[in-house]
Amino acid sequence: MFLPKSISADDRSTAQPDLHLATIAERERAILAPYAQHTLDSVGRRHAEPTQDYRGAYQRDRDRIIHSAAFRRLSGKMQVFTGDMGDYHRTRLTHTHEVASIARTVARALRLNEDLVEALALFHDIGHPPFGHAGEDALHECVANEGGFSHNKQAIVIATELERRYAEYPGLNLSQEILDGQQSRTDKQRKGNAPLLEVQLVDCADSMTYDAHDTDDAVKLGWVSIEELAKVSLIRDALAEVRRKHANLSGDLLRKALVHQLLDSQVRNILSVAGAFLAECHWQSTAEVKESSFRMGPSQEIKEQKAELEKFLYREVYRHPRILTVRAEAQSRLKELWTIYCAEPGLLPPHFRSRAEVVGIARSVVDYLAGMTDRFCFQRYEELSTRTRG
């Protein structure tokens, strides 16, 4: 535990617990840049709570997210590839952890609030329904006339309404900075104050992560080859650097080295671009961040290369016939489940029956379906569709 200079290591056992609260501010003043979001500057929570003597606000947010049911269910939700395609590729949960890892690394280098960045990263995809973006599109169609469905907005619903962790209030009662950060993801074109740098960083880490791991998973599954990918400039440059260091690599070692280089080159580029700007801007507060037009991101060259790679992945991987088959089947089943539950809301769990009285049956059913894992969704479909046909 970090202790004030007046407390020696020998005094740890006798130090008063409330001294840790003082060390949060002291530690952040010593480590964080003035443009970082400092914990003691947090707006706070919707429902006031006493502070703790051993965790800061954003540490508590991180832990609440990790212990939520919605976070655990991410392990059963596909990122791109389904479970029947093997067990190597990423789930929504492993993707989330990779985003958090990269975001924390960059945050530390830029002297941003690592605790806030970690909480934001762990939270960013918590609203995803089963079957990834295919499931999101299906649920959006179901309630298109009632505001539609967005996994980014759903994360806020989960954090403020759906999770049931405390007797005093619904939701997770997260710090406002977490909710505001997620809100900024729902409409990235909106005008107004810029998001905190910690929020912008998580978006960058998300992009870096899925470009690299979707490439990794696709090659591992044999859907594309490294030779085919080398037609894309970002891959070609990374591959050239790998072969400069290791001339004779092949197979899995070459694939792994390529993915490592993809991540390393993108992280270094973000650090170079953002680091140079932040060193020159001399910002002294988050207020200056919010009032600026600066948005963290890669250099123009890397941005164009990433766009080229993403077009390749869309064409050769995301539109692969096996993915399209899974997508169509998943969407059909989700829509049919929505129809069944709307017609017979008594089939819903009690919590969602009660919720239907507040938000309507259609929306409550979507909230229930969005929380399902891929496997549970198919399981309920088999049970209810058989019952209906019978």
N, C-alpha and C positions, 0 to 999 in steps of 0.2 A: 504494500500500500504506500502511495506517495504521501509523505508527511511534511509539514512545514519545517523550515530549517531549524526552528527552535526546539523541535522534538527529535531526539536522537534515536538511532535504531534500537538502542537498549531500552528505550522508554515505550516501545510499541505496546507492550502488554498493559501499561498503565494509562495510555492515551485515552482521552474521552471520545466516545463514538462520534459526537457532533463535530469533532475536528475534521472529519473527512469531508464534510460539506464545504468547509473553508478551503480544503485542498483542491476541490474541483475547480473553483475559480482561480486559485493560485496556479494550478497546473496548466489550465488553459491559457492564462495570461502569459505563461512562460513558453508555451508550445504553439498555440494557434496564432494565425495571422489576424490582424484587426478586421479584415474583411470576412473572416469565418463567423459562423453562427455560434456564439458562446452559450453554454448551457444555462447560465444564470440570466441570460437575456430572453429566455423563452417566454412566449405569451402565456403559456400555461395550458391547462386542460379545461375541457368543458365543465367537468365536475371537479371542484377543488378537492385536493387530497393533501394530507401532510407529507412533507418531504421525508426521504429516508437518509439515514446516516452513512450508508455504505454504497449507494448507487445514485448516479445523477439521473435526470429526467429522461435523457435519450437512451441510457442503459436500461431503464425500466421499460421504455417503449420497445426496445429490441427484445427483451425477455417476454413481454406480453405477446408480441407477434409470434415468437417461436413457440410459445405454449398454447397458441390458439388452435382450435380444431381446423379452421380453414387452412392454416399453414401446414399442418400435418397431412391434410388431404392432397396437397400439391405433389406428394410422392406418387400418387395414383393418377396423375393427370399428364397426358402426353405433351411434350414440347413440339415435336414434329412427327416422330415415329412412335408407333404403338408398341405395346408390350409383346405382341406376338411376333414382332420382327427381331426379337433378341433382347438381351438385358445389358448391352453395353451403352447404348445411346442415352441421351439425357431425358429426364423427366422434367416437369415444370419445377420441381423442388431442386434438383441438381443444377439446373440453369440458374435458379435464384441464388444458390450458394456461390456459384462461380461469379455472378454479377457482384455479390457482396465482397468477395475476395479481391477482385480487381479494383472495385471502387474504394475499398479501404486502403489499398496500396497507393493509389493515386492521391487520395485525400491526405495521407500522411506526408507524401512528398510535397504537396502544395500547402501544407499546414492548415487544412480544413478540419472541421469537426468530425473525427473518425467515428465517434459513437452515433452521431446523427446520420452520417452516410450509411453506416451499417444498418440502422433501423429502416431507413428509406429503401435501401436495396432489398432487404428481406421482405418488405411490405409491398414492393412495386407490382408484383404479379399475383397477389393473394386473391384477387377477384376473378381469376380465370376460371371458366366453366370446364366441364369435361371436353376432351377432344380439341383443345386449343382454339385457334381462330375459327375452325369449322363450327365448333359448338357455339362460339360467340355469335357468328353470323346467323345460325339457326334461331337462337334465342332472341336476337334482335328482330328477326322477322315475326316472331310470335307476338311481340309487344311493340311493333313498329308504330302503331297508332297511339301508343301511350308513352312516348319518349324513347323507345328502343332500349337496347342493352349494350353496355360498354363494360369491359372487364376493369377498366380504370375507375369508372364510377362505382362499380360494384364493390371494389376494395373499400371505398369510403362507407358504403352501406354496411358492409361486414363489420367495420371498425366502430361504427356508431350505433348500429341497430341489431344486427343479426347474432353476433357472438354473445354468449351468455356466460360471463366469467364472474360477475360480481352481483351480490344481492342488492346493492344500492342503486344500480343503474344498468342500462343495456350497453352493449358494446365493450370495447377495450379501453376507452377513455385515454386515447393517445394524446401526446402533445400536439398543439395546433400546428406546429411546423411540419409534422408528419402528414397531417390531413391537407394542409395547404400545398405541400410538395406533390402529393398525389393528385390534388385538384388541378395542378398545372399540367399534369400529363393528359388530362381529359380533353384539353383544347390547346394544343401547342401554338396555334396561330392567334390566340386571343391577345388583345392589346392590354396594356397596363403594366404594372410593375414586373420586372424580371424576377424569376425564381431565385432563391438562394443558390450560391455556387454549389453547395452540397447536393441540391436537387438536380442541377444541371449535370453534375458529375455522374450521378447514377444513370441518367439517360445515356451518357457517353459510354459508360461501362456496359450497359445493356446491349448497345449496338455492337461494341467490340466483341462481347461474349458470344452473341448468337451468330455473328459472321464466322467466328472461329469454330465454335462447336458444331454448327450445322455442316460446315465443311468436313470436320472430323467424322461425324456420324455418317454422313453420306458416303465417304470413302471407305469407312469401316464396313458398312453394309454392302459395298460393292456396286452401289448405284452410279457412281461416277469414279473415274480414275484420276490420279494425280496428274497424269499426262493431259487429260481433258481439262482439268482445272487450270493447268499451266497456260492455257490460252488467255486467262484473265490476268491482267497486269499485276494486281496486288499479290496473287498467288505466285506468279512468275518471279516477282522480285524477292518474295520470301523464300522461294525454292532456291533461287540463285545464292542467297545468303547461307542457306543450310548447306548447300553443296560446296560452297567456299570453305566452310568449317569442317564438313564431313563428306569427303568426296565419294565414299563407297556405301553410304547408307541406302537401304532399300526396305521394302515391306513396311511392317508396323513401326519400326524405328524411324523410317523416313516420314511416315504420316505424323507421328508424334512430334518429331522435330519441326515439321512444317507448321503444325498448329501452335507450338510454342513460339515460333518465329512470328507468326501472324499476330499473336497477342502482344508479344514484346515490341514489335514495330509500331503497333497502334498505341500502346501505352506510352512509348517514348515520344511519339508524335504529339499526343495530347499534352504531355508534360512540357514539351518544347514550346508548343503554341501558347498554351495557357500560362505556363511559367513565365515566358517572356513578357506577355501582356501584364500579368499581375505584378511583375517586378517594376514595371514602368508606370503603372496607374496610380500607385501610392494611395489606394483606398484606405480609409481609416474606420469604416463601419459597414455593416450590411445594408444600411440605407443607401449608400453610394452604389452598391451592387444592384439593388432593386431599381434605382433610377437610371441605370446605364443601358446601353444597347448591346453590350457584350454578351455573347452566348458561347459557352464552352463547346468546343468541337475540334475536329481534326483540321489539318491544313487543307486547302482547296484541292491539292493533288491527291491526298489520301481520300478525301470525300468523294472525288470522282472515281477513284479506284474501288472504293467500297460500293458505290452505286453499281458499278460494272459487275462486281462479284454477286451482289444481291439479285441482279437481273438474271445472272447465270443460275443461281440457286433456285430462283422462282421457276425458271423454265425447265431445268433439268432435275430438280429435287422436289420442290413443293407441288409441282404439277405432274409428278411421276404417276403413272397409272395406278400403282398400288395405293399411293396416298389419296388419289382422287376417289378410289373405291371406298376406302375407309371413311373419307370425308362425307361422301354421299350417304353411306349407311348410317353414320353417326347422326347426321343432320335429320335424316328421315325418322330415326328412332326418337331423337329429342323432341321433334315436333309432334310425333304421335303421343309421346308421354305427356306433353303439355296439354294436348287435346283431352286425353283421358282424365288427367287431374282436374282440369277446368270443369269437365262435365261431372266429376265426382269428387268434390273437394274433401269429402269425408275420408278419402284415402290418404290425405296429407297427414304428416305428424301433427300433434296438437299445437305446437308452437306456430306452425305455418297456417293452420286453420285460424288461429287467433290473429295472426298477422294479416290474413285476407280481409278481416273486418276493418282494417286500417288502410291498407294500400290497394285492396281489391284482389280478387281471385287470380286474375291473369298475372299480375306482378308477383304475388306471393308464390305462385307455382314456378315462375322463372327463378325466383330467389332460391327455392328448394332445389330445382334442377341444376342451377349453377354451382351449388355446393357439392354435387355428387362427384365421385371419382369415375373414371372411364368404366371400370369393372362394375361398380354398383349401378351405374346408369344402364348398362346392358342387362344386368341381373334384374332390375326392376322392369325393364322393358319386356323381358321374357315372361316374367310373372304376370304382368298386367295385360299384355297383349294376348297371351294365351287365355287368360280369364275372360277377356272381352270377346274373343272369338268363340270361346266355349259357350 
